[in-house]
Amino acid sequence: MGFATVMDWLLNDPQFGYYGSGCVRFGPEGDFVTAPTQGSAFAELLGRQLWPCFEALALEQPGSISLIEWGPGDGSLMAQLLHALELGQTAWGERLEVVLVESSPALRQQQQERLADLSLPIQWLSPEALQRQPRRGLVLAHELLDALPVQRFVLASKRWHELLVCVDAAGQPQWCQGEPLGADTLQQLQQLGLPADGGGRPDGWSSEWCPLLSSWLQQARASLSQGWLLAIDYALSAQRYYAPQRDGGTLLACRGQRTSSDLLADPGRQDITAHVCSTLLEHLAPQAGWHCCGTALQGEVLLQLGLAAEISALSEPGPQDLASRLARREELLRLVDPHLLGGFWWFWLEAQSQPAAPRPLTPPGWWPEAP
Protein backbone atom coordinates (compact mmCIF):
# COMPACT_ATOMS: atom_id res chain seq x y z
CA MET A 1 0.00 0.00 0.00
CA GLY A 2 1.25 3.49 -0.81
CA PHE A 3 2.42 5.48 2.20
CA ALA A 4 0.01 8.36 1.51
CA THR A 5 -2.87 5.96 2.15
CA VAL A 6 -1.18 4.45 5.20
CA MET A 7 -0.35 7.88 6.66
CA ASP A 8 -3.98 8.90 6.22
CA TRP A 9 -5.07 5.79 8.13
CA LEU A 10 -2.51 6.27 10.90
CA LEU A 11 -3.54 9.88 11.47
CA ASN A 12 -7.20 10.19 10.51
CA ASP A 13 -9.00 6.89 10.98
CA PRO A 14 -11.91 7.77 13.31
CA GLN A 15 -11.41 4.67 15.44
CA PHE A 16 -7.67 4.04 15.42
CA GLY A 17 -6.01 7.17 13.94
CA TYR A 18 -3.87 9.50 16.01
CA TYR A 19 -6.02 12.56 15.28
CA GLY A 20 -9.20 10.79 14.23
CA SER A 21 -9.61 8.93 17.51
CA GLY A 22 -8.50 11.88 19.66
CA CYS A 23 -5.33 10.12 20.82
CA VAL A 24 -3.29 13.27 20.13
CA ARG A 25 -1.99 15.12 23.20
CA PHE A 26 -1.12 18.81 22.78
CA GLY A 27 1.21 20.86 24.94
CA PRO A 28 4.33 20.51 27.10
CA GLU A 29 2.89 17.49 28.92
CA GLY A 30 1.73 15.89 25.69
CA ASP A 31 3.37 14.77 22.48
CA PHE A 32 4.40 18.12 21.00
CA VAL A 33 4.21 21.84 21.68
CA THR A 34 2.35 24.36 19.53
CA ALA A 35 2.30 28.13 19.92
CA PRO A 36 -1.21 28.22 21.50
CA THR A 37 -0.27 25.62 24.13
CA GLN A 38 2.39 27.97 25.53
CA GLY A 39 0.07 30.90 26.19
CA SER A 40 -2.00 33.59 24.52
CA ALA A 41 0.82 35.76 23.12
CA PHE A 42 0.78 34.12 19.69
CA ALA A 43 -2.99 34.60 19.28
CA GLU A 44 -2.75 38.24 20.39
CA LEU A 45 -0.09 38.98 17.76
CA LEU A 46 -1.86 36.92 15.10
CA GLY A 47 -5.02 38.95 15.69
CA ARG A 48 -3.13 42.09 14.69
CA GLN A 49 -2.64 40.46 11.29
CA LEU A 50 -6.23 39.20 10.90
CA TRP A 51 -8.54 41.90 12.29
CA PRO A 52 -7.63 44.65 9.77
CA CYS A 53 -8.63 42.22 7.02
CA PHE A 54 -12.09 41.75 8.51
CA GLU A 55 -12.46 45.50 8.98
CA ALA A 56 -11.70 46.00 5.27
CA LEU A 57 -14.23 43.35 4.21
CA ALA A 58 -16.89 44.83 6.48
CA LEU A 59 -16.39 48.35 5.13
CA GLU A 60 -16.66 47.19 1.53
CA GLN A 61 -20.16 45.67 1.71
CA PRO A 62 -22.77 44.43 4.22
CA GLY A 63 -23.32 40.84 5.26
CA SER A 64 -21.49 38.33 7.37
CA ILE A 65 -17.72 37.80 7.30
CA SER A 66 -16.14 34.50 8.22
CA LEU A 67 -13.05 33.30 10.04
CA ILE A 68 -12.51 29.71 8.87
CA GLU A 69 -9.99 27.59 10.74
CA TRP A 70 -9.05 24.40 8.92
CA GLY A 71 -7.78 21.75 11.31
CA PRO A 72 -8.31 23.62 14.60
CA GLY A 73 -6.73 21.01 16.89
CA ASP A 74 -8.23 21.19 20.37
CA GLY A 75 -9.66 24.68 19.74
CA SER A 76 -7.04 26.54 21.79
CA LEU A 77 -5.94 28.95 19.08
CA MET A 78 -9.48 29.94 18.12
CA ALA A 79 -10.46 30.38 21.78
CA GLN A 80 -7.46 32.64 22.41
CA LEU A 81 -8.10 34.66 19.25
CA LEU A 82 -11.72 35.31 20.13
CA HIS A 83 -11.07 36.04 23.79
CA ALA A 84 -8.48 38.64 22.76
CA LEU A 85 -10.90 40.25 20.30
CA GLU A 86 -12.83 43.15 21.81
CA LEU A 87 -16.01 42.75 19.77
CA GLY A 88 -17.71 45.81 21.21
CA GLN A 89 -14.92 48.03 19.93
CA THR A 90 -15.18 46.83 16.34
CA ALA A 91 -17.64 47.89 13.67
CA TRP A 92 -17.86 44.34 12.37
CA GLY A 93 -17.89 42.14 15.49
CA GLU A 94 -21.60 41.39 15.25
CA ARG A 95 -21.15 40.28 11.65
CA LEU A 96 -18.36 37.80 12.35
CA GLU A 97 -19.06 34.07 12.09
CA VAL A 98 -16.58 31.35 12.99
CA VAL A 99 -16.38 28.18 10.92
CA LEU A 100 -14.28 25.19 11.94
CA VAL A 101 -13.37 22.43 9.48
CA GLU A 102 -12.62 19.29 11.48
CA SER A 103 -12.84 15.68 10.31
CA SER A 104 -12.16 14.05 13.70
CA PRO A 105 -15.28 13.51 15.85
CA ALA A 106 -13.12 13.31 18.98
CA LEU A 107 -11.35 16.61 18.32
CA ARG A 108 -14.62 18.26 17.31
CA GLN A 109 -15.98 17.43 20.76
CA GLN A 110 -12.91 18.97 22.43
CA GLN A 111 -13.35 22.12 20.34
CA GLN A 112 -17.02 22.39 21.24
CA GLU A 113 -16.23 22.14 24.94
CA ARG A 114 -13.42 24.70 24.74
CA LEU A 115 -15.49 27.22 22.78
CA ALA A 116 -18.79 26.71 24.60
CA ASP A 117 -18.63 29.98 26.56
CA LEU A 118 -18.20 32.21 23.50
CA SER A 119 -21.16 34.31 22.34
CA LEU A 120 -20.17 34.34 18.67
CA PRO A 121 -21.92 32.03 16.19
CA ILE A 122 -19.69 29.01 15.64
CA GLN A 123 -20.40 26.12 13.31
CA TRP A 124 -18.59 23.01 12.17
CA LEU A 125 -18.79 22.43 8.42
CA SER A 126 -17.29 20.00 5.95
CA PRO A 127 -15.28 21.24 2.96
CA GLU A 128 -18.18 20.18 0.74
CA ALA A 129 -20.65 22.30 2.70
CA LEU A 130 -18.35 25.31 2.44
CA GLN A 131 -18.00 24.86 -1.29
CA ARG A 132 -21.78 24.91 -1.67
CA GLN A 133 -21.93 28.27 0.12
CA PRO A 134 -18.57 30.10 -0.09
CA ARG A 135 -17.80 32.82 2.45
CA ARG A 136 -16.16 36.23 2.44
CA GLY A 137 -13.34 36.12 4.94
CA LEU A 138 -10.15 34.32 5.76
CA VAL A 139 -8.99 30.70 5.95
CA LEU A 140 -6.47 29.99 8.72
CA ALA A 141 -4.41 26.80 8.53
CA HIS A 142 -2.05 26.60 11.49
CA GLU A 143 0.13 23.48 11.55
CA LEU A 144 -2.22 21.70 9.14
CA LEU A 145 -0.28 21.21 5.92
CA ASP A 146 2.50 19.22 7.60
CA ALA A 147 -0.08 16.53 8.41
CA LEU A 148 -1.29 16.08 4.82
CA PRO A 149 -0.39 12.52 3.70
CA VAL A 150 2.70 12.28 1.52
CA GLN A 151 4.01 9.80 -1.03
CA ARG A 152 7.46 8.33 -0.38
CA PHE A 153 9.84 7.41 -3.18
CA VAL A 154 13.29 5.83 -3.47
CA LEU A 155 16.00 5.69 -6.14
CA ALA A 156 16.90 2.30 -7.64
CA SER A 157 19.10 1.90 -10.74
CA LYS A 158 18.63 5.58 -11.65
CA ARG A 159 14.82 5.36 -11.54
CA TRP A 160 12.44 6.68 -8.90
CA HIS A 161 10.18 4.03 -7.39
CA GLU A 162 7.35 4.41 -4.92
CA LEU A 163 8.12 3.22 -1.39
CA LEU A 164 5.27 1.00 -0.24
CA VAL A 165 4.24 -0.42 3.12
CA CYS A 166 3.77 -4.17 3.33
CA VAL A 167 3.77 -6.77 6.11
CA ASP A 168 6.27 -9.55 6.77
CA ALA A 169 5.52 -13.16 7.62
CA ALA A 170 4.93 -12.17 11.25
CA GLY A 171 2.40 -9.51 10.26
CA GLN A 172 4.71 -6.59 11.08
CA PRO A 173 4.77 -3.52 8.78
CA GLN A 174 7.88 -2.88 6.75
CA TRP A 175 9.01 -0.91 3.69
CA CYS A 176 9.21 -2.40 0.22
CA GLN A 177 10.00 -1.03 -3.23
CA GLY A 178 7.09 -0.52 -5.58
CA GLU A 179 6.66 0.31 -9.24
CA PRO A 180 8.48 3.21 -10.94
CA LEU A 181 6.81 6.58 -10.45
CA GLY A 182 4.38 7.67 -13.15
CA ALA A 183 5.15 10.32 -15.75
CA ASP A 184 3.02 13.01 -14.05
CA THR A 185 4.80 12.58 -10.72
CA LEU A 186 8.22 12.56 -12.40
CA GLN A 187 7.35 15.78 -14.18
CA GLN A 188 6.28 17.40 -10.91
CA LEU A 189 9.51 16.35 -9.20
CA GLN A 190 11.58 17.63 -12.12
CA GLN A 191 9.87 21.01 -11.77
CA LEU A 192 11.05 20.96 -8.15
CA GLY A 193 14.63 20.33 -9.28
CA LEU A 194 14.77 16.55 -8.74
CA PRO A 195 16.05 14.88 -11.96
CA ALA A 196 14.29 11.76 -13.24
CA ASP A 197 17.57 9.81 -13.13
CA GLY A 198 18.38 10.90 -9.57
CA GLY A 199 20.96 13.51 -10.54
CA GLY A 200 23.88 11.48 -9.18
CA ARG A 201 22.20 10.51 -5.92
CA PRO A 202 23.05 6.98 -4.72
CA ASP A 203 20.68 4.03 -4.87
CA GLY A 204 18.50 3.96 -1.79
CA TRP A 205 18.22 7.76 -1.55
CA SER A 206 14.65 8.58 -0.58
CA SER A 207 12.32 11.48 0.06
CA GLU A 208 8.65 12.40 -0.21
CA TRP A 209 6.23 14.86 -1.77
CA CYS A 210 2.63 15.84 -1.05
CA PRO A 211 0.22 14.89 -3.87
CA LEU A 212 -2.75 16.13 -1.79
CA LEU A 213 -1.56 19.72 -1.50
CA SER A 214 -3.11 20.66 -4.86
CA SER A 215 -6.57 19.36 -3.96
CA TRP A 216 -6.42 21.00 -0.52
CA LEU A 217 -5.58 24.39 -2.05
CA GLN A 218 -8.53 23.94 -4.41
CA GLN A 219 -10.85 23.06 -1.52
CA ALA A 220 -9.72 26.08 0.49
CA ARG A 221 -10.15 28.36 -2.51
CA ALA A 222 -13.65 27.01 -3.21
CA SER A 223 -14.64 27.88 0.37
CA LEU A 224 -14.08 31.62 -0.25
CA SER A 225 -15.84 34.00 -2.59
CA GLN A 226 -13.42 36.74 -1.51
CA GLY A 227 -10.61 36.92 1.00
CA TRP A 228 -7.30 35.40 2.05
CA LEU A 229 -5.56 32.25 3.19
CA LEU A 230 -2.90 32.26 5.90
CA ALA A 231 -1.01 28.98 6.24
CA ILE A 232 1.60 28.64 9.01
CA ASP A 233 3.90 25.63 9.08
CA TYR A 234 7.41 24.23 8.97
CA ALA A 235 8.65 24.54 5.38
CA LEU A 236 11.66 24.26 3.11
CA SER A 237 12.26 25.43 -0.44
CA ALA A 238 12.62 22.65 -3.03
CA GLN A 239 16.34 23.40 -3.29
CA ARG A 240 16.77 22.55 0.38
CA TYR A 241 14.04 19.90 0.57
CA TYR A 242 15.64 17.77 -2.15
CA ALA A 243 19.27 18.64 -1.53
CA PRO A 244 21.48 15.53 -2.01
CA GLN A 245 22.49 15.56 1.65
CA ARG A 246 18.83 15.38 2.82
CA ASP A 247 18.51 11.63 2.28
CA GLY A 248 15.34 10.29 3.90
CA GLY A 249 13.30 13.46 3.46
CA THR A 250 11.70 15.32 6.34
CA LEU A 251 9.20 12.78 7.66
CA LEU A 252 9.25 12.34 11.43
CA ALA A 253 7.12 10.66 14.04
CA CYS A 254 6.58 12.45 17.35
CA ARG A 255 5.40 11.19 20.73
CA GLY A 256 6.06 12.36 24.26
CA GLN A 257 8.19 15.34 23.05
CA ARG A 258 10.54 12.95 21.23
CA THR A 259 10.97 12.52 17.49
CA SER A 260 11.75 9.33 15.61
CA SER A 261 12.23 8.18 12.03
CA ASP A 262 10.37 4.93 12.77
CA LEU A 263 7.12 5.98 11.08
CA LEU A 264 5.44 2.58 11.33
CA ALA A 265 5.99 1.97 15.05
CA ASP A 266 2.98 1.85 17.39
CA PRO A 267 0.40 2.60 14.68
CA GLY A 268 -2.06 5.36 15.49
CA ARG A 269 -0.26 6.38 18.71
CA GLN A 270 2.20 8.94 17.36
CA ASP A 271 2.09 12.04 15.22
CA ILE A 272 3.60 11.89 11.72
CA THR A 273 4.63 15.08 9.94
CA ALA A 274 6.49 16.19 6.83
CA HIS A 275 7.69 19.71 6.08
CA VAL A 276 5.83 21.75 3.50
CA CYS A 277 7.72 22.26 0.25
CA SER A 278 7.29 26.00 -0.19
CA THR A 279 8.25 25.82 -3.88
CA LEU A 280 5.51 23.26 -4.54
CA LEU A 281 2.96 25.42 -2.73
CA GLU A 282 3.99 28.47 -4.77
CA HIS A 283 3.70 26.45 -8.00
CA LEU A 284 0.28 25.02 -7.19
CA ALA A 285 -1.42 28.02 -5.59
CA PRO A 286 -2.05 30.04 -8.81
CA GLN A 287 -3.48 26.93 -10.50
CA ALA A 288 -5.97 26.66 -7.62
CA GLY A 289 -7.05 30.30 -7.90
CA TRP A 290 -4.73 32.02 -5.41
CA HIS A 291 -2.36 34.96 -5.70
CA CYS A 292 0.85 34.23 -3.77
CA CYS A 293 1.32 37.50 -1.90
CA GLY A 294 4.25 36.73 0.35
CA THR A 295 6.18 34.29 2.51
CA ALA A 296 8.21 35.06 5.63
CA LEU A 297 9.65 33.43 8.71
CA GLN A 298 7.37 33.59 11.73
CA GLY A 299 10.01 35.35 13.81
CA GLU A 300 10.27 38.16 11.25
CA VAL A 301 6.48 38.52 10.95
CA LEU A 302 5.87 38.65 14.70
CA LEU A 303 8.55 41.30 15.12
CA GLN A 304 6.74 43.39 12.50
CA LEU A 305 3.50 42.84 14.40
CA GLY A 306 4.97 44.31 17.59
CA LEU A 307 6.61 41.46 19.49
CA ALA A 308 9.69 43.53 20.34
CA ALA A 309 7.49 46.24 21.83
CA GLU A 310 5.74 43.58 23.93
CA ILE A 311 9.08 42.45 25.34
CA SER A 312 10.15 46.05 26.01
CA ALA A 313 6.91 46.78 27.86
CA LEU A 314 7.72 44.05 30.37
CA SER A 315 10.49 46.30 31.74
CA GLU A 316 8.13 49.16 32.46
CA PRO A 317 6.63 49.75 35.93
CA GLY A 318 3.28 48.12 36.55
CA PRO A 319 1.31 45.71 38.74
CA GLN A 320 2.56 42.53 37.04
CA ASP A 321 4.85 40.50 39.29
CA LEU A 322 8.35 39.39 38.30
CA ALA A 323 7.48 35.72 37.76
CA SER A 324 4.67 36.64 35.36
CA ARG A 325 6.93 39.04 33.47
CA LEU A 326 9.65 36.41 33.07
CA ALA A 327 7.16 33.77 31.92
CA ARG A 328 5.67 36.15 29.36
CA ARG A 329 9.15 37.10 28.12
CA GLU A 330 10.09 33.43 27.71
CA GLU A 331 6.88 32.78 25.79
CA LEU A 332 7.52 35.68 23.42
CA LEU A 333 11.14 34.68 22.82
CA ARG A 334 10.14 31.11 21.94
CA LEU A 335 7.88 32.45 19.21
CA VAL A 336 10.85 34.05 17.40
CA ASP A 337 13.61 31.57 18.24
CA PRO A 338 14.60 30.05 14.84
CA HIS A 339 15.34 26.73 16.55
CA LEU A 340 11.87 26.65 18.10
CA LEU A 341 8.60 28.18 16.88
CA GLY A 342 10.36 31.01 15.07
CA GLY A 343 11.31 28.49 12.38
CA PHE A 344 7.76 28.33 11.06
CA TRP A 345 6.89 30.03 7.77
CA TRP A 346 3.84 32.19 7.06
CA PHE A 347 2.24 31.93 3.61
CA TRP A 348 -0.15 34.75 2.72
CA LEU A 349 -2.41 34.03 -0.28
CA GLU A 350 -5.23 36.10 -1.72
CA ALA A 351 -8.18 34.54 -3.53
CA GLN A 352 -8.37 35.48 -7.20
CA SER A 353 -11.82 37.08 -7.24
CA GLN A 354 -13.94 39.84 -8.78
CA PRO A 355 -13.80 42.19 -7.05
CA ALA A 356 -10.44 41.56 -5.43
CA ALA A 357 -10.27 41.55 -1.66
CA PRO A 358 -10.04 45.13 -0.32
CA ARG A 359 -6.82 46.43 1.16
CA PRO A 360 -7.09 47.37 4.85
CA LEU A 361 -7.15 51.10 5.52
CA THR A 362 -4.46 50.55 8.13
CA PRO A 363 -2.55 47.43 7.04
CA PRO A 364 -1.01 45.28 9.78
CA GLY A 365 2.73 45.24 10.33
CA TRP A 366 3.21 42.42 7.81
CA TRP A 367 1.35 43.12 4.59
CA PRO A 368 3.04 41.59 1.52
CA GLU A 369 1.82 42.79 -1.87
CA ALA A 370 0.18 40.52 -4.42
CA PRO A 371 2.10 40.39 -7.72
Summary of the structure (lengths in Angstrom):
residues: 371
radius of gyration: 21.3
end to end distance: 41.2
largest distance: 69.0
contacts: 1192
relative contact order: 0.15
helix: 36%
strand: 25%
